[in-house]
């Protein structure tokens, strides 16, 4: 056997063959799981009409074969699916509609969400098919540039509908605010104001989004008034963000009852920038001692220690920190389980940094009409629960927290001890 033949010859253990076999096995498993899930949906429907009989006493709703097979693009590639049908012998129009596989579903939701993510990462519309083939395999179909253009138009329609949704029954406990800047066509400087909130059930979701040209108090006020007009009746209990936002000036004008928490990540960066590089590691640890202290008293002691350490030689750094003491330590009056989330703007900053990356990739190729729905789709997909959300009810009811601990719980523990001493 020649060397060339040796190169071409592939055994069953060859990585390429193994990879293809594994991919096929995963797709086969996905196909079985989908079929089982749809079958469970069908059995639920049949069980619902089990007692219904036709004029001849026969079962009224019965199985009746399958609809034609079709393929759906999923995260593991193309998967062939078949949806069963039912026959309604009563003629009342009972049909089986799978919630898992709607009639016109062509791709899974995970694939839908990866499309705006790829675009914002810098993949042009014409390169989507190639990029998705690398992710989903060469059989990824139906994702041409024309398809992507239609999806972008759909995102714009969804954003317009979302801007007018009713918020009458919504309540947000915490909100994070940030402004995302883009270089777009015609040398314009586009700023999108983004607000993410945590509902009373602990769900993190996109609350508001407004396009503008700068983070002015007027633009932030416009965003918040829009939310009020949509039916939002309750002021959030705490707002978190960077200290440079015009948001803080607009906040008391629309939501006067909302407390404020400045972001420790931004504050740390601002303070360190006013110190020599050789001092920054120790200073960073000093700031860490403040916001990671177990009690507000300990935090204030670390706060005072930091200011005394740097005030004489570096007054600008001390002043940068000291002027925001109250709003930097506001999180101590909320449940300790929430501190990780509310003492910084990371819940919104992580999304913002991903979106900002698109600016570098496109070099101004975005337009004002395309950037807003794309940001909307990306931020909307990042909806997570926060740890300790069950305590949100106590926060809403106005229960007082000291150093992250519910005060009533402290009293309940103290009472038996006092009685025993007596």
Phi, psi and omega per residue, in radians:
X1 nan 2.248 -3.093
X2 -1.294 2.902 3.126
X3 -1.097 -0.656 3.129
X4 -1.109 -0.717 3.135
X5 -1.160 -0.611 3.088
X6 -1.088 -0.683 3.131
X7 -1.145 -0.691 -3.080
X8 -1.346 -0.491 -3.083
X9 -1.229 2.301 -3.122
X10 -2.190 2.220 3.091
X11 -1.484 2.931 3.089
X12 -1.028 -0.375 -3.118
X13 -1.587 0.011 3.133
X14 -1.023 2.359 -3.087
X15 -0.915 -0.673 -3.109
X16 -1.129 -0.781 3.136
X17 -1.157 -0.701 3.139
X18 -1.100 -0.729 -3.139
X19 -1.102 -0.769 -3.141
X20 -1.120 -0.731 -3.139
X21 -1.131 -0.706 3.126
X22 -1.136 -0.748 3.120
X23 -1.074 -0.736 3.125
X24 -1.117 -0.683 3.122
X25 -1.129 -0.730 3.134
X26 -1.116 -0.747 3.133
X27 -1.130 -0.673 3.115
X28 -1.108 -0.738 3.102
X29 -1.113 -0.715 3.111
X30 -1.099 -0.693 3.131
X31 -1.087 -0.738 3.137
X32 -1.154 -0.721 -3.141
X33 -1.110 -0.757 3.122
X34 -1.086 -0.778 -3.128
X35 -1.072 -0.730 3.129
X36 -1.133 -0.693 -3.137
X37 -1.154 -0.740 3.124
X38 -1.164 -0.663 3.104
X39 -1.088 -0.672 3.103
X40 -1.131 -0.676 3.084
X41 -1.085 -0.755 -3.133
X42 -1.108 -0.794 -3.139
X43 -1.080 -0.588 3.092
X44 -1.128 -0.710 3.109
X45 -1.158 -0.802 -3.133
X46 -1.092 -0.648 3.099
X47 -1.139 -0.581 3.139
X48 -1.141 -0.577 -3.103
X49 -1.901 0.355 -3.087
X50 -1.077 -0.606 -3.088
X51 -1.504 -0.088 -3.110
X52 -1.489 2.224 -3.123
X53 -2.089 2.724 3.058
X54 -1.540 -3.002 -3.084
X55 -1.131 -0.411 -3.126
X56 -1.627 0.055 3.131
X57 1.460 0.158 3.128
X58 -1.524 2.834 3.064
X59 -0.996 2.248 -3.042
X60 -1.304 -0.725 -3.096
X61 -2.005 2.042 -3.079
X62 -2.315 2.870 3.068
X63 -1.128 2.637 -3.127
X64 -2.613 0.973 3.072
X65 1.340 -2.668 -3.058
X66 -2.357 2.687 2.956
X67 -1.274 2.831 3.115
X68 -0.995 2.493 -3.137
X69 -1.125 2.571 3.063
X70 -2.523 2.825 -3.140
X71 -1.863 2.558 3.116
X72 -2.214 2.323 3.099
X73 -1.391 2.100 3.135
X74 -2.124 -3.097 3.122
X75 -1.176 -0.228 3.097
X76 -1.933 0.290 3.112
X77 1.839 -2.855 -3.125
X78 -1.320 2.234 3.113
X79 -2.174 2.221 3.136
X80 -1.456 2.334 -3.109
X81 -2.303 2.708 3.037
X82 -2.357 2.306 -3.134
X83 -1.828 2.207 -3.142
X84 -1.234 2.780 3.097
X85 -2.018 2.844 3.035
X86 -2.217 2.728 3.068
X87 -1.953 2.267 3.111
X88 -1.798 1.810 -3.083
X89 -1.327 -0.175 3.123
X90 -1.519 -0.245 -3.132
X91 1.318 0.287 -3.111
X92 -1.543 0.015 3.035
X93 1.522 0.403 3.114
X94 -1.264 2.219 3.135
X95 -2.295 2.772 3.068
X96 -1.735 2.072 3.090
X97 -2.097 1.951 -3.128
X98 -1.306 2.214 3.067
X99 -1.277 -0.430 3.119
X100 -1.325 -0.646 -3.116
X101 -2.203 1.347 3.086
X102 -1.011 2.764 -3.026
X103 -0.972 -0.635 -3.025
X104 -1.864 0.268 3.131
X105 -1.207 2.159 3.124
X106 -1.934 -0.387 -3.128
X107 -2.594 2.652 -3.118
X108 -1.235 2.827 -3.110
X109 -1.083 -0.602 3.139
X110 -1.089 -0.615 3.092
X111 -1.252 -0.691 3.088
X112 -0.989 -0.708 -3.073
X113 -1.327 -0.413 -3.129
X114 -1.337 -0.369 -3.109
X115 -1.118 -0.932 3.071
X116 -1.111 -0.547 3.111
X117 -1.104 -0.774 3.110
X118 -1.104 -0.719 -3.129
X119 -1.108 -0.777 -3.134
X120 -1.234 -0.337 3.066
X121 -1.433 -0.129 3.071
X122 1.960 0.084 3.111
X123 -1.411 2.154 -3.131
X124 -1.286 2.822 -3.102
X125 -0.992 -0.702 -3.107
X126 -1.206 -0.329 -3.103
X127 -1.718 0.067 -3.077
X128 -1.094 -0.762 -3.085
X129 -1.046 -0.745 3.135
X130 -1.156 -0.753 -3.125
X131 -1.129 -0.749 -3.120
X132 -1.253 -0.517 3.059
X133 -1.110 -0.637 3.104
X134 -1.176 -0.568 -3.123
X135 -1.454 -0.714 -2.976
X136 -1.904 -0.104 -3.100
X137 1.803 2.856 -3.071
X138 -1.166 -0.244 -3.114
X139 -1.519 0.089 3.095
X140 -1.124 2.060 -3.059
X141 -2.143 2.984 3.039
X142 1.210 0.363 -3.103
X143 -2.162 0.805 3.124
X144 -1.295 3.029 3.122
X145 -1.083 -0.567 3.103
X146 -1.162 -0.676 3.097
X147 -1.104 -0.763 3.136
X148 -1.105 -0.695 3.118
X149 -1.087 -0.693 3.108
X150 -1.162 -0.665 3.109
X151 -1.132 -0.696 3.120
X152 -1.092 -0.668 3.082
X153 -1.152 -0.637 3.106
X154 -1.146 -0.718 3.120
X155 -1.061 -0.662 -3.137
X156 -1.165 -0.683 3.094
X157 -1.143 -0.719 3.133
X158 -1.117 -0.669 3.127
X159 -1.158 -0.722 3.125
X160 -1.090 -0.724 3.115
X161 -1.176 -0.661 -3.136
X162 -1.142 -0.585 -3.127
X163 -1.174 -0.299 -3.124
X164 -2.021 0.208 -3.106
X165 -1.145 2.675 3.110
X166 -1.378 2.360 3.112
X167 -2.116 0.387 -3.065
X168 -1.086 -0.579 -3.086
X169 -1.810 0.272 3.139
X170 -1.703 2.573 3.015
X171 -2.508 2.277 -3.110
X172 -2.009 2.303 -3.108
X173 -1.545 -0.876 3.122
X174 -2.111 2.553 3.038
X175 -2.353 2.524 3.045
X176 -2.048 2.406 -3.091
X177 -2.151 2.509 3.120
X178 -2.795 2.742 3.064
X179 -2.052 2.313 -3.120
X180 -1.993 2.167 -3.098
X181 -1.764 2.550 3.117
X182 -2.374 2.573 2.914
X183 -1.662 1.973 -3.087
X184 -2.040 -3.098 -3.048
X185 -1.057 2.768 3.107
X186 1.128 0.431 3.073
X187 1.033 0.477 3.096
X188 -1.460 2.690 3.100
X189 -1.940 1.776 -3.053
X190 -1.615 2.282 3.048
X191 -2.120 2.264 3.071
X192 -1.953 2.096 3.112
X193 -1.474 2.189 -3.068
X194 -2.135 2.377 3.072
X195 -2.288 2.173 3.096
X196 -1.977 2.437 -3.103
X197 -2.274 2.781 3.015
X198 -1.891 2.166 -3.114
X199 -1.320 3.032 3.127
X200 -1.197 -0.174 3.059
X201 -1.714 0.042 3.100
X202 1.542 0.228 -3.135
X203 -1.615 2.240 3.089
X204 -1.561 2.183 -3.091
X205 -2.591 2.786 3.094
X206 -1.166 2.135 -3.076
X207 -1.707 -0.839 -3.111
X208 -2.625 2.657 3.113
X209 -2.670 2.272 -3.057
X210 -2.441 2.341 3.098
X211 -1.532 2.445 3.117
X212 -2.764 -2.833 3.129
X213 -2.134 -0.105 3.059
X214 -2.873 2.852 -3.091
X215 -1.518 0.961 -3.101
X216 -1.369 2.789 3.088
X217 -1.078 -0.602 -3.134
X218 -1.129 -0.746 3.136
X219 -1.163 -0.706 3.093
X220 -1.148 -0.663 3.113
X221 -1.113 -0.677 3.104
X222 -1.065 -0.748 3.127
X223 -1.078 -0.825 -3.093
X224 -1.192 -0.649 3.104
X225 -1.161 -0.575 3.076
X226 -1.081 -0.723 3.126
X227 -1.121 -0.685 3.098
X228 -1.119 -0.747 3.124
X229 -1.118 -0.490 3.122
X230 -1.400 -0.044 3.024
X231 1.955 0.080 3.120
X232 -1.193 1.994 -2.963
X233 -1.716 -0.385 -3.043
X234 -1.970 2.388 3.042
X235 -1.203 2.409 2.990
X236 -1.024 2.693 -3.096
X237 -1.470 -0.458 3.140
X238 -2.612 2.371 3.084
X239 -2.027 2.382 -3.091
X240 -2.162 2.403 3.107
X241 -3.110 3.117 3.106
X242 -1.269 2.558 -3.088
X243 -1.223 -0.230 -3.075
X244 -1.495 -0.059 -3.057
X245 -1.285 2.477 2.947
X246 -1.206 -0.155 3.117
X247 -0.951 -0.673 -3.057
X248 -1.185 -0.505 3.097
X249 -1.315 -0.593 -3.116
X250 -1.422 -0.464 -3.028
X251 -0.950 -0.930 -3.105
X252 -1.182 -0.298 3.124
X253 -1.305 -0.467 -3.109
X254 -1.954 -0.747 -3.133
X255 -2.134 1.339 -3.044
X256 -1.164 -0.380 -3.093
X257 -1.521 -0.112 -3.075
X258 -1.365 2.231 3.070
X259 -1.418 2.847 -3.049
X260 -2.113 2.506 3.066
X261 -2.353 2.071 3.099
X262 -1.423 2.567 -3.081
X263 -1.276 2.188 -3.140
X264 -1.265 -0.491 3.109
X265 -1.136 -0.822 3.120
X266 -1.167 -0.723 -3.116
X267 -1.123 -0.718 3.105
X268 -1.039 -0.796 3.135
X269 -1.097 -0.716 -3.124
X270 -1.150 -0.704 -3.136
X271 -1.208 -0.785 -3.114
X272 -1.108 -0.556 3.122
X273 -1.135 -0.299 -3.128
X274 -1.726 0.177 3.133
X275 -2.142 2.665 3.052
X276 -1.070 2.622 -3.080
X277 -1.031 -0.615 -3.103
X278 -1.178 -0.368 3.134
X279 -1.645 -0.229 -3.004
X280 -1.094 -0.700 3.126
X281 -1.034 -0.797 3.118
X282 -1.175 -0.665 3.131
X283 -1.150 -0.673 3.121
X284 -1.097 -0.689 3.089
X285 -1.161 -0.645 3.098
X286 -1.102 -0.675 3.090
X287 -1.215 -0.662 3.109
X288 -1.070 -0.652 3.122
X289 -1.105 -0.488 -3.136
X290 -1.255 -1.047 -3.002
X291 -1.420 -0.117 3.041
X292 -1.817 0.142 3.089
X293 -1.161 2.601 -3.082
X294 -1.309 -0.489 -3.130
X295 -2.275 2.810 3.121
X296 -1.163 -0.579 3.094
X297 -1.080 -0.796 3.094
X298 -1.114 -0.648 3.127
X299 -1.135 -0.723 3.120
X300 -1.152 -0.625 3.087
X301 -1.123 -0.761 3.097
X302 -1.173 -0.584 3.093
X303 -1.088 -0.880 -3.137
X304 -1.110 -0.681 -3.140
X305 -1.100 -0.708 -3.140
X306 -1.126 -0.809 -3.120
X307 -1.093 -0.760 3.129
X308 -1.114 -0.577 -3.117
X309 -1.188 -0.690 -2.989
X310 -1.952 -0.085 -3.012
X311 -1.118 -0.718 -3.049
X312 -1.145 -0.868 -3.060
X313 -1.621 -0.445 -3.078
X314 -2.318 1.190 -3.075
X315 -1.097 -0.525 -3.116
X316 -1.133 -0.693 3.118
X317 -1.163 -0.742 3.135
X318 -1.140 -0.714 3.139
X319 -1.171 -0.687 3.122
X320 -1.025 -0.679 3.134
X321 -1.392 -0.831 -2.997
X322 -1.138 -0.528 -3.058
X323 -1.208 -0.294 -3.098
X324 -2.032 0.464 -3.058
X325 -0.941 -0.917 -3.042
X326 -1.076 -0.776 -3.072
X327 -1.387 -0.236 3.047
X328 -1.450 -0.439 -3.093
X329 -1.870 0.216 -3.114
X330 -1.107 -0.495 -3.058
X331 -1.115 -0.322 3.138
X332 -1.161 -0.286 3.134
X333 -1.612 0.248 3.125
X334 -2.221 2.862 -3.072
X335 -0.939 2.396 -3.124
X336 -1.048 -0.514 3.118
X337 -1.100 -0.340 -3.089
X338 -1.735 -0.153 -3.016
X339 -0.980 -0.732 -3.099
X340 -0.972 -0.545 -3.057
X341 -1.632 -0.554 -2.964
X342 -1.750 -0.116 3.131
X343 -1.576 0.046 3.049
X344 -2.586 2.958 3.116
X345 -1.682 0.375 -3.124
X346 -0.987 -0.646 3.140
X347 -1.010 -0.483 3.102
X348 -1.807 -0.498 -3.092
X349 -1.178 -0.606 -3.141
X350 -1.097 -0.675 3.077
X351 -1.243 -0.728 -3.110
X352 -1.071 -0.700 -3.114
X353 -1.140 -0.626 3.090
X354 -1.142 -0.733 -3.140
X355 -1.180 -0.679 -3.133
X356 -1.092 -0.517 3.136
X357 -1.055 -0.533 -3.137
X358 -1.090 -0.576 -3.139
X359 -1.045 -0.745 -3.133
X360 -1.188 -0.654 -3.074
X361 -1.257 -0.646 -3.034
X362 -1.513 -0.375 -3.096
X363 0.905 0.802 3.060
X364 1.536 0.206 -3.104
X365 -1.325 -0.233 3.116
X366 -1.290 2.646 3.037
X367 -2.028 2.905 -3.106
X368 -1.091 -0.578 -3.088
X369 -1.393 -0.412 -3.096
X370 -1.657 -0.486 -3.031
X371 -1.239 -0.655 -3.065
X372 -1.118 -0.893 3.120
X373 -1.133 -0.512 3.115
X374 -1.188 -0.791 3.084
X375 -1.097 -0.696 3.112
X376 -1.001 -0.823 -3.119
X377 -1.169 -0.682 -3.117
X378 -1.177 -0.826 -3.108
X379 -1.197 -0.651 -3.105
X380 -1.107 -0.542 -3.107
X381 -1.287 -0.271 -3.104
X382 -1.681 1.228 -3.131
X383 -2.013 1.902 -3.044
X384 -2.225 2.830 3.021
X385 -1.540 2.626 3.068
X386 -1.787 2.643 -3.110
X387 -1.175 2.433 3.094
X388 1.373 0.433 -3.055
X389 -1.159 -0.299 -3.136
X390 -1.133 -0.408 3.139
X391 -1.396 -0.065 -3.140
X392 -1.103 -0.539 3.098
X393 -1.060 -0.710 3.109
X394 -1.134 -0.696 3.133
X395 -1.107 -0.761 -3.130
X396 -1.125 -0.678 -3.107
X397 -1.315 -0.056 3.092
X398 1.495 0.284 3.087
X399 -1.075 2.361 -3.113
X400 -1.448 2.361 3.074
X401 -2.056 2.390 3.044
X402 -2.177 2.115 -3.080
X403 0.979 0.628 3.088
X404 1.427 -0.032 -3.089
X405 -1.891 2.372 3.107
X406 -1.134 2.130 -3.030
X407 -1.099 -0.645 -3.141
X408 -1.072 -0.609 3.133
X409 -1.140 -0.644 3.113
X410 -1.120 -0.747 -3.128
X411 -1.127 -0.700 -3.125
X412 -1.091 -0.603 3.127
X413 -1.307 -0.604 -3.059
X414 -1.297 -0.541 -3.036
X415 -1.041 -0.848 -3.131
X416 -1.060 -0.617 3.131
X417 -1.117 -0.746 -3.139
X418 -1.132 -0.699 -3.127
X419 -1.157 -0.656 -3.129
X420 -1.150 -0.697 3.115
X421 -1.136 -0.720 3.130
X422 -1.086 nan nan
